[in-house]
């Protein structure tokens, strides 16, 4: 789940370094998480450039599904905590 959360944070912050800082990871760890996620899905999600990061076409296509997945996980964790 952490890889999906890291992907959303990198997209939100437009920066691997800023996402890493927010999540309490190193920039290298976040890069590895994104690489692992991309390998798992078989697509490139993000493209790095001088201005930060940009979603690829595949990243744009999968973003809503990843957002739903993370929201469902969050809801599950809240339900479990309230038991």
C-alpha positions as CSV (number, residue, x, y, z in Angstrom):
1,X,0.0,0.0,0.0
2,X,2.9,2.3,0.7
3,X,3.9,2.4,-2.9
4,X,0.5,3.6,-4.0
5,X,0.5,6.3,-1.2
6,X,4.0,7.3,-2.3
7,X,2.9,7.6,-5.9
8,X,-0.1,9.9,-4.9
9,X,2.2,12.0,-2.7
10,X,4.8,12.5,-5.5
11,X,2.0,13.5,-7.8
12,X,0.5,15.9,-5.2
13,X,3.8,17.5,-4.3
14,X,5.3,17.4,-7.9
15,X,8.6,16.2,-6.3
16,X,10.2,13.0,-5.1
17,X,12.1,14.9,-2.4
18,X,9.1,16.7,-1.0
19,X,7.0,13.6,-1.0
20,X,9.8,11.7,0.8
21,X,10.0,14.4,3.4
22,X,6.2,14.4,3.9
23,X,6.1,10.6,4.2
24,X,9.2,10.2,6.4
25,X,11.3,8.4,3.8
26,X,14.5,9.1,1.9
27,X,14.2,10.4,-1.7
28,X,15.9,7.2,-2.8
29,X,13.3,5.0,-1.0
30,X,10.5,6.8,-2.7
31,X,12.1,6.5,-6.0
32,X,12.5,2.7,-5.4
33,X,8.9,2.5,-4.4
34,X,7.7,4.2,-7.6
35,X,10.0,2.0,-9.7
36,X,8.7,-1.1,-7.9
37,X,5.1,0.0,-8.5
38,X,5.8,0.7,-12.2
39,X,7.3,-2.8,-12.5
40,X,4.4,-4.4,-10.8
41,X,1.9,-2.6,-13.1
42,X,4.0,-2.9,-16.2
43,X,3.8,0.8,-17.1
44,X,5.6,4.0,-16.5
45,X,3.6,6.3,-14.3
46,X,5.8,9.4,-13.9
47,X,8.2,11.3,-16.0
48,X,10.8,13.4,-14.4
49,X,11.8,16.8,-15.8
50,X,13.4,20.0,-14.7
51,X,10.1,21.4,-13.4
52,X,9.4,18.3,-11.3
53,X,7.4,15.3,-12.3
54,X,4.7,14.8,-14.8
55,X,2.1,12.0,-15.1
56,X,2.6,9.9,-18.2
57,X,-0.5,8.9,-20.2
58,X,-0.6,5.6,-18.3
59,X,-0.2,7.5,-15.0
60,X,-3.2,9.7,-15.9
61,X,-5.2,6.7,-16.8
62,X,-4.4,4.8,-13.6
63,X,-4.6,7.8,-11.2
64,X,-8.3,7.6,-10.5
65,X,-8.0,3.9,-9.7
66,X,-5.1,4.4,-7.4
67,X,-6.9,7.2,-5.6
68,X,-9.9,4.8,-5.1
69,X,-7.6,2.1,-3.9
70,X,-6.0,4.4,-1.3
71,X,-9.4,5.8,-0.2
72,X,-10.7,2.2,0.3
73,X,-7.6,1.3,2.3
74,X,-8.0,4.4,4.5
75,X,-11.7,3.5,5.1
76,X,-10.8,-0.1,6.0
77,X,-8.2,1.1,8.5
78,X,-10.7,3.5,10.1
79,X,-13.3,0.8,10.3
80,X,-10.8,-1.6,11.9
81,X,-9.6,1.0,14.4
82,X,-13.2,1.6,15.5
83,X,-13.8,-2.1,16.4
